[in-house]
């Protein structure tokens, strides 16, 4: 039942301080991230400034399992100092190892993206039950390798690893400096490289033009290959004479479909929306920069994303960097370049101790605060929302359709409405 203003006031006096529109004590400008001596990356590694560390780091081990070292001697304590995993339904591990300059935030974010790709998408054609994909990855001894620096040949371990590499300088963290500024000198390659990881080891790639038995979804791979061939023939992807030698290289190593799908996925989740140098996505290799672009410019690519395997929003709980000092918006705002991407998030957890705010989008969000004073910002008057609190969890549901959705809040001190 919709509460009256008086009822709202009584409830809010108990649990919250209401903040008038524009009077939040949070700045919209992100602060420079805190980086400790072990990290030159996007965000803080230090456990000391992470008040949620018991939860945040609980799945990161400082020991490399001997079973992984047996798979390849390169995965040892000399080369890597942290380990985490995703456990497949068959009980086996999908491994993640990291070198010393990776922040814990970067490791957690990488694991979150992997979990996102492997989370069931109910009702979809190929993703309703992703157990077979995850099990295949575990059976194939898949290893995601998080490496120091960047992919420029300067890291000698990069040439030795047998798994899928992802470099420190290409892992953005939500709320971190690179993410908030959409810094394409440190462009977010996480979605691309982790997708390659899932595609190669789980979905399955082609062998001589036919789906490989190594994969769990040969029918989906056939659709991917067909869309890729159409995109290449019609100059939708792999565009420009300058890419001809790269396309030939991909052809020889049988990587065309993986690279094409990564271009589609990157644009679908908004990673290129803030890039202004050219009109396309993935460095203009792909004709589509945004989700709407894909729908109109590459319909076959859009069909790969339309209720097939990937959900329309990001399902992992994004850990917002402890370095954030201000507002993080889930709602698209053309003045905030990162919202091209963050608009597809639905669940976030603030880390650290700063007094931060979160602006909600139209999805049903789960928002968890940190040890500071946190504010959640809504789009309408307080009278247009139903607010309930039970067992320390507050729900705020918008009565206006397709605006702010239903938000479940934990450890949040303030609500801000337009009135």
C-alpha positions as a Python dict, from the first residue, in 0.01 Angstrom:
ca = {
    (1, 'X'): (0, 0, 0),
    (2, 'X'): (129, 346, -88),
    (3, 'X'): (226, 539, 223),
    (4, 'X'): (117, 894, 290),
    (5, 'X'): (373, 1171, 337),
    (6, 'X'): (315, 1154, 714),
    (7, 'X'): (375, 781, 722),
    (8, 'X'): (690, 829, 515),
    (9, 'X'): (814, 1096, 753),
    (10, 'X'): (765, 873, 1057),
    (11, 'X'): (948, 584, 893),
    (12, 'X'): (1232, 798, 771),
    (13, 'X'): (1281, 965, 1108),
    (14, 'X'): (1346, 621, 1248),
    (15, 'X'): (1591, 502, 987),
    (16, 'X'): (1713, 780, 762),
    (17, 'X'): (1794, 1142, 716),
    (18, 'X'): (1611, 1276, 410),
    (19, 'X'): (1827, 1492, 186),
    (20, 'X'): (1678, 1766, -29),
    (21, 'X'): (1759, 1753, -398),
    (22, 'X'): (2097, 1913, -461),
    (23, 'X'): (2197, 1922, -94),
    (24, 'X'): (2388, 1594, -79),
    (25, 'X'): (2726, 1618, 90),
    (26, 'X'): (2880, 1404, -186),
    (27, 'X'): (3077, 1544, -477),
    (28, 'X'): (3029, 1420, -833),
    (29, 'X'): (3402, 1424, -896),
    (30, 'X'): (3588, 1101, -820),
    (31, 'X'): (3899, 1130, -610),
    (32, 'X'): (4239, 1001, -711),
    (33, 'X'): (4250, 632, -614),
    (34, 'X'): (4464, 510, -327),
    (35, 'X'): (4723, 269, -461),
    (36, 'X'): (4960, 84, -234),
    (37, 'X'): (5316, -20, -309),
    (38, 'X'): (5207, -347, -466),
    (39, 'X'): (4981, -193, -726),
    (40, 'X'): (5015, 43, -1018),
    (41, 'X'): (4664, -41, -1130),
    (42, 'X'): (4326, 125, -1120),
    (43, 'X'): (4235, 77, -757),
    (44, 'X'): (4342, 6, -404),
    (45, 'X'): (4499, -323, -308),
    (46, 'X'): (4535, -243, 59),
    (47, 'X'): (4320, -436, 304),
    (48, 'X'): (4367, -155, 556),
    (49, 'X'): (4136, 90, 375),
    (50, 'X'): (3882, -178, 291),
    (51, 'X'): (3633, -206, 578),
    (52, 'X'): (3450, -492, 406),
    (53, 'X'): (3770, -694, 383),
    (54, 'X'): (3636, -1003, 562),
    (55, 'X'): (3379, -1044, 287),
    (56, 'X'): (3576, -880, 10),
    (57, 'X'): (3891, -1091, 38),
    (58, 'X'): (3739, -1409, 176),
    (59, 'X'): (3775, -1592, -155),
    (60, 'X'): (4131, -1481, -232),
    (61, 'X'): (4405, -1717, -121),
    (62, 'X'): (4771, -1622, -83),
    (63, 'X'): (4870, -1978, -171),
    (64, 'X'): (4888, -2123, -522),
    (65, 'X'): (4738, -2477, -511),
    (66, 'X'): (4988, -2752, -579),
    (67, 'X'): (4735, -2916, -811),
    (68, 'X'): (4752, -2609, -1035),
    (69, 'X'): (5132, -2607, -1029),
    (70, 'X'): (5121, -2968, -1148),
    (71, 'X'): (4921, -2859, -1452),
    (72, 'X'): (5200, -2619, -1546),
    (73, 'X'): (5510, -2532, -1350),
    (74, 'X'): (5470, -2164, -1437),
    (75, 'X'): (5183, -2138, -1187),
    (76, 'X'): (5399, -2123, -875),
    (77, 'X'): (5455, -1896, -577),
    (78, 'X'): (5749, -1727, -747),
    (79, 'X'): (5542, -1603, -1040),
    (80, 'X'): (5201, -1554, -873),
    (81, 'X'): (5104, -1448, -523),
    (82, 'X'): (4722, -1486, -517),
    (83, 'X'): (4466, -1739, -624),
    (84, 'X'): (4090, -1756, -648),
    (85, 'X'): (3846, -1971, -838),
    (86, 'X'): (3494, -2029, -959),
    (87, 'X'): (3368, -2375, -872),
    (88, 'X'): (3177, -2546, -1153),
    (89, 'X'): (2867, -2759, -1080),
    (90, 'X'): (3082, -3071, -1120),
    (91, 'X'): (3282, -2958, -815),
    (92, 'X'): (3597, -2879, -1013),
    (93, 'X'): (3772, -2543, -1015),
    (94, 'X'): (3798, -2282, -1287),
    (95, 'X'): (4127, -2125, -1179),
    (96, 'X'): (4231, -1760, -1151),
    (97, 'X'): (4589, -1666, -1062),
    (98, 'X'): (4726, -1314, -1016),
    (99, 'X'): (5066, -1149, -1000),
    (100, 'X'): (5174, -912, -726),
    (101, 'X'): (5084, -577, -884),
    (102, 'X'): (4718, -664, -938),
    (103, 'X'): (4491, -507, -677),
    (104, 'X'): (4248, -726, -487),
    (105, 'X'): (3973, -510, -636),
    (106, 'X'): (4090, -603, -986),
    (107, 'X'): (4096, -972, -894),
    (108, 'X'): (3746, -960, -746),
    (109, 'X'): (3617, -771, -1048),
    (110, 'X'): (3766, -1027, -1289),
    (111, 'X'): (3609, -1313, -1097),
    (112, 'X'): (3278, -1129, -1095),
    (113, 'X'): (3277, -1098, -1473),
    (114, 'X'): (3357, -1469, -1508),
    (115, 'X'): (3072, -1552, -1271),
    (116, 'X'): (2845, -1324, -1474),
    (117, 'X'): (2920, -1511, -1795),
    (118, 'X'): (2849, -1843, -1619),
    (119, 'X'): (2534, -1736, -1432),
    (120, 'X'): (2213, -1890, -1568),
    (121, 'X'): (1992, -1664, -1778),
    (122, 'X'): (1647, -1818, -1722),
    (123, 'X'): (1430, -1855, -2029),
    (124, 'X'): (1711, -1797, -2278),
    (125, 'X'): (1782, -2037, -2562),
    (126, 'X'): (2136, -2138, -2467),
    (127, 'X'): (2189, -1981, -2125),
    (128, 'X'): (1901, -2115, -1917),
    (129, 'X'): (2137, -2368, -1763),
    (130, 'X'): (2506, -2293, -1809),
    (131, 'X'): (2626, -2591, -1607),
    (132, 'X'): (2760, -2768, -1916),
    (133, 'X'): (2967, -2462, -2013),
    (134, 'X'): (3114, -2424, -1664),
    (135, 'X'): (3180, -2798, -1637),
    (136, 'X'): (3357, -2796, -1974),
    (137, 'X'): (3582, -2514, -1858),
    (138, 'X'): (3675, -2705, -1544),
    (139, 'X'): (3731, -3027, -1739),
    (140, 'X'): (3955, -2837, -1980),
    (141, 'X'): (4166, -2712, -1685),
    (142, 'X'): (4089, -2353, -1777),
    (143, 'X'): (4310, -2090, -1610),
    (144, 'X'): (4254, -1714, -1617),
    (145, 'X'): (4593, -1547, -1572),
    (146, 'X'): (4605, -1191, -1436),
    (147, 'X'): (4942, -1046, -1526),
    (148, 'X'): (5139, -738, -1421),
    (149, 'X'): (5171, -447, -1660),
    (150, 'X'): (5033, -457, -2010),
    (151, 'X'): (5042, -672, -2320),
    (152, 'X'): (5355, -521, -2473),
    (153, 'X'): (5600, -810, -2437),
    (154, 'X'): (5766, -666, -2128),
    (155, 'X'): (5630, -930, -1890),
    (156, 'X'): (5828, -1252, -1950),
    (157, 'X'): (5563, -1465, -1778),
    (158, 'X'): (5314, -1364, -2048),
    (159, 'X'): (5490, -1587, -2300),
    (160, 'X'): (5504, -1882, -2060),
    (161, 'X'): (5146, -1915, -1939),
    (162, 'X'): (4914, -2172, -2088),
    (163, 'X'): (4591, -1999, -1980),
    (164, 'X'): (4401, -1690, -2088),
    (165, 'X'): (4600, -1372, -2011),
    (166, 'X'): (4448, -1048, -1887),
    (167, 'X'): (4680, -762, -1796),
    (168, 'X'): (4667, -531, -1495),
    (169, 'X'): (4664, -210, -1699),
    (170, 'X'): (4352, -324, -1887),
    (171, 'X'): (4134, -403, -1585),
    (172, 'X'): (3914, -115, -1477),
    (173, 'X'): (3728, -127, -1146),
    (174, 'X'): (3390, 38, -1100),
    (175, 'X'): (3445, 361, -911),
    (176, 'X'): (3819, 367, -985),
    (177, 'X'): (3990, 650, -1169),
    (178, 'X'): (4022, 469, -1502),
    (179, 'X'): (3657, 364, -1494),
    (180, 'X'): (3512, 697, -1389),
    (181, 'X'): (3710, 881, -1657),
    (182, 'X'): (3663, 606, -1917),
    (183, 'X'): (4035, 617, -1984),
    (184, 'X'): (4093, 431, -2311),
    (185, 'X'): (4468, 435, -2254),
    (186, 'X'): (4370, 182, -1988),
    (187, 'X'): (4064, 59, -2172),
    (188, 'X'): (3862, -211, -2002),
    (189, 'X'): (3962, -535, -2175),
    (190, 'X'): (3817, -752, -1898),
    (191, 'X'): (3492, -834, -2074),
    (192, 'X'): (3673, -919, -2398),
    (193, 'X'): (3948, -1139, -2254),
    (194, 'X'): (3726, -1321, -2005),
    (195, 'X'): (3475, -1381, -2284),
    (196, 'X'): (3757, -1537, -2490),
    (197, 'X'): (3829, -1752, -2184),
    (198, 'X'): (3468, -1876, -2168),
    (199, 'X'): (3435, -1906, -2545),
    (200, 'X'): (3753, -2108, -2598),
    (201, 'X'): (3712, -2339, -2300),
    (202, 'X'): (3336, -2361, -2251),
    (203, 'X'): (3112, -2253, -2537),
    (204, 'X'): (3354, -2403, -2788),
    (205, 'X'): (3517, -2274, -3105),
    (206, 'X'): (3541, -2410, -3458),
    (207, 'X'): (3779, -2659, -3608),
    (208, 'X'): (3802, -2628, -3986),
    (209, 'X'): (3470, -2448, -3998),
    (210, 'X'): (3272, -2690, -3782),
    (211, 'X'): (3202, -2670, -3407),
    (212, 'X'): (3465, -2840, -3195),
    (213, 'X'): (3374, -3121, -2954),
    (214, 'X'): (3571, -2933, -2688),
    (215, 'X'): (3276, -2697, -2646),
    (216, 'X'): (2939, -2739, -2477),
    (217, 'X'): (2731, -2525, -2715),
    (218, 'X'): (2808, -2618, -3078),
    (219, 'X'): (2470, -2489, -3201),
    (220, 'X'): (2533, -2146, -3050),
    (221, 'X'): (2884, -2142, -3189),
    (222, 'X'): (2740, -2212, -3534),
    (223, 'X'): (2520, -1902, -3499),
    (224, 'X'): (2820, -1699, -3384),
    (225, 'X'): (3024, -1814, -3682),
    (226, 'X'): (2741, -1733, -3926),
    (227, 'X'): (2701, -1382, -3785),
    (228, 'X'): (3077, -1330, -3794),
    (229, 'X'): (3099, -1435, -4159),
    (230, 'X'): (2816, -1199, -4247),
    (231, 'X'): (2984, -913, -4061),
    (232, 'X'): (3317, -971, -4232),
    (233, 'X'): (3168, -999, -4583),
    (234, 'X'): (2955, -688, -4537),
    (235, 'X'): (3229, -476, -4378),
    (236, 'X'): (3056, -455, -4041),
    (237, 'X'): (3355, -594, -3853),
    (238, 'X'): (3727, -619, -3928),
    (239, 'X'): (3688, -298, -4124),
    (240, 'X'): (3959, -108, -4303),
    (241, 'X'): (4267, -198, -4501),
    (242, 'X'): (4478, -146, -4190),
    (243, 'X'): (4310, -454, -4035),
    (244, 'X'): (4361, -687, -4331),
    (245, 'X'): (4677, -848, -4192),
    (246, 'X'): (4512, -890, -3850),
    (247, 'X'): (4212, -1063, -4008),
    (248, 'X'): (4450, -1294, -4193),
    (249, 'X'): (4627, -1374, -3866),
    (250, 'X'): (4294, -1451, -3697),
    (251, 'X'): (4196, -1672, -3988),
    (252, 'X'): (4516, -1874, -3958),
    (253, 'X'): (4474, -1922, -3582),
    (254, 'X'): (4098, -1983, -3610),
    (255, 'X'): (4005, -1689, -3387),
    (256, 'X'): (3763, -1496, -3607),
    (257, 'X'): (3445, -1586, -3422),
    (258, 'X'): (3593, -1518, -3078),
    (259, 'X'): (3713, -1170, -3173),
    (260, 'X'): (3388, -1082, -3349),
    (261, 'X'): (3172, -1192, -3054),
    (262, 'X'): (3391, -989, -2816),
    (263, 'X'): (3329, -677, -3028),
    (264, 'X'): (2954, -736, -3012),
    (265, 'X'): (2956, -798, -2636),
    (266, 'X'): (3171, -492, -2562),
    (267, 'X'): (2935, -261, -2750),
    (268, 'X'): (2625, -433, -2611),
    (269, 'X'): (2730, -355, -2253),
    (270, 'X'): (2832, 3, -2330),
    (271, 'X'): (3211, -19, -2310),
    (272, 'X'): (3262, 193, -2623),
    (273, 'X'): (2982, 446, -2577),
    (274, 'X'): (3219, 704, -2430),
    (275, 'X'): (3486, 666, -2699),
    (276, 'X'): (3476, 976, -2919),
    (277, 'X'): (3763, 933, -3163),
    (278, 'X'): (3562, 739, -3424),
    (279, 'X'): (3206, 627, -3483),
    (280, 'X'): (3244, 252, -3429),
    (281, 'X'): (3328, 22, -3142),
    (282, 'X'): (3639, -179, -3052),
    (283, 'X'): (3876, 84, -3193),
    (284, 'X'): (3638, 124, -3493),
    (285, 'X'): (3697, -236, -3599),
    (286, 'X'): (3325, -292, -3539),
    (287, 'X'): (3056, -75, -3696),
    (288, 'X'): (2840, -60, -3381),
    (289, 'X'): (2936, 147, -3077),
    (290, 'X'): (2623, 107, -2866),
    (291, 'X'): (2344, -145, -2810),
    (292, 'X'): (2110, 52, -3034),
    (293, 'X'): (2380, 59, -3302),
    (294, 'X'): (2406, -319, -3298),
    (295, 'X'): (2030, -354, -3338),
    (296, 'X'): (2021, -137, -3650),
    (297, 'X'): (2367, -185, -3804),
    (298, 'X'): (2436, -554, -3730),
    (299, 'X'): (2101, -732, -3680),
    (300, 'X'): (2262, -1078, -3684),
    (301, 'X'): (2499, -968, -3409),
    (302, 'X'): (2207, -834, -3211),
    (303, 'X'): (2028, -1167, -3241),
    (304, 'X'): (2329, -1335, -3075),
    (305, 'X'): (2254, -1120, -2770),
    (306, 'X'): (1875, -1135, -2785),
    (307, 'X'): (1766, -1393, -2528),
    (308, 'X'): (2034, -1641, -2637),
    (309, 'X'): (2306, -1662, -2369),
    (310, 'X'): (2380, -1312, -2233),
    (311, 'X'): (2126, -1122, -2018),
    (312, 'X'): (2046, -756, -2098),
    (313, 'X'): (2206, -638, -1772),
    (314, 'X'): (2515, -724, -1566),
    (315, 'X'): (2434, -968, -1288),
    (316, 'X'): (2751, -965, -1080),
    (317, 'X'): (2758, -754, -764),
    (318, 'X'): (2995, -473, -859),
    (319, 'X'): (3231, -378, -578),
    (320, 'X'): (3269, 0, -606),
    (321, 'X'): (3631, 95, -542),
    (322, 'X'): (3727, 224, -198),
    (323, 'X'): (3893, 512, -384),
    (324, 'X'): (3557, 658, -492),
    (325, 'X'): (3474, 982, -314),
    (326, 'X'): (3142, 1112, -444),
    (327, 'X'): (2861, 980, -660),
    (328, 'X'): (2832, 658, -857),
    (329, 'X'): (2543, 661, -1102),
    (330, 'X'): (2363, 356, -1233),
    (331, 'X'): (2146, 587, -1439),
    (332, 'X'): (2265, 700, -1781),
    (333, 'X'): (2387, 1059, -1776),
    (334, 'X'): (2553, 1198, -2089),
    (335, 'X'): (2769, 1424, -1872),
    (336, 'X'): (2920, 1117, -1702),
    (337, 'X'): (3096, 903, -1966),
    (338, 'X'): (3119, 592, -1747),
    (339, 'X'): (2738, 566, -1731),
    (340, 'X'): (2736, 430, -2086),
    (341, 'X'): (2857, 116, -1910),
    (342, 'X'): (2729, 148, -1552),
    (343, 'X'): (2370, 182, -1675),
    (344, 'X'): (2368, -196, -1722),
    (345, 'X'): (2465, -270, -1360),
    (346, 'X'): (2195, -361, -1111),
    (347, 'X'): (2375, -464, -790),
    (348, 'X'): (2656, -268, -624),
    (349, 'X'): (2849, -271, -297),
    (350, 'X'): (3038, 38, -183),
    (351, 'X'): (3382, -31, -37),
    (352, 'X'): (3594, 184, 191),
    (353, 'X'): (3495, 461, 433),
    (354, 'X'): (3413, 760, 210),
    (355, 'X'): (3071, 925, 222),
    (356, 'X'): (2939, 819, -118),
    (357, 'X'): (2608, 822, -302),
    (358, 'X'): (2450, 593, -561),
    (359, 'X'): (2197, 709, -819),
    (360, 'X'): (1962, 427, -913),
    (361, 'X'): (1845, 322, -1260),
    (362, 'X'): (1525, 155, -1378),
    (363, 'X'): (1635, -195, -1275),
    (364, 'X'): (1564, -372, -947),
    (365, 'X'): (1888, -294, -767),
    (366, 'X'): (2056, -431, -456),
    (367, 'X'): (2271, -160, -299),
    (368, 'X'): (2502, -213, -1),
    (369, 'X'): (2676, 72, 178),
    (370, 'X'): (3024, 98, 328),
    (371, 'X'): (3142, 234, 665),
    (372, 'X'): (3084, 593, 560),
    (373, 'X'): (2753, 780, 538),
    (374, 'X'): (2588, 664, 217),
    (375, 'X'): (2302, 816, 21),
    (376, 'X'): (2081, 657, -245),
    (377, 'X'): (1936, 904, -495),
    (378, 'X'): (1596, 863, -661),
    (379, 'X'): (1429, 1039, -956),
    (380, 'X'): (1093, 1139, -808),
    (381, 'X'): (910, 1284, -510),
    (382, 'X'): (909, 1080, -191),
    (383, 'X'): (531, 1037, -210),
    (384, 'X'): (577, 829, -525),
    (385, 'X'): (765, 550, -346),
    (386, 'X'): (669, 270, -110),
    (387, 'X'): (927, 226, 167),
    (388, 'X'): (948, -74, 398),
    (389, 'X'): (1207, -191, 648),
    (390, 'X'): (1248, -539, 790),
    (391, 'X'): (1541, -709, 965),
    (392, 'X'): (1776, -424, 874),
    (393, 'X'): (1691, -437, 502),
    (394, 'X'): (1504, -146, 346),
    (395, 'X'): (1310, -170, 22),
    (396, 'X'): (1222, 139, -178),
    (397, 'X'): (982, 71, -465),
    (398, 'X'): (890, 329, -726),
    (399, 'X'): (517, 344, -805),
    (400, 'X'): (600, 501, -1145),
    (401, 'X'): (672, 233, -1405),
    (402, 'X'): (1010, 208, -1577),
    (403, 'X'): (1177, 476, -1365),
    (404, 'X'): (1354, 362, -1046),
    (405, 'X'): (1239, 3, -1003),
    (406, 'X'): (1252, -173, -667),
    (407, 'X'): (1568, -115, -463),
    (408, 'X'): (1684, -331, -175),
    (409, 'X'): (1917, -136, 53),
    (410, 'X'): (2160, -250, 322),
    (411, 'X'): (2375, -22, 539),
    (412, 'X'): (2240, 293, 372),
    (413, 'X'): (2191, 603, 590),
    (414, 'X'): (2011, 851, 362),
    (415, 'X'): (1750, 860, 87),
    (416, 'X'): (1737, 1156, -150),
    (417, 'X'): (1423, 1246, -348),
    (418, 'X'): (1350, 1541, -576),
    (419, 'X'): (1141, 1707, -304),
}
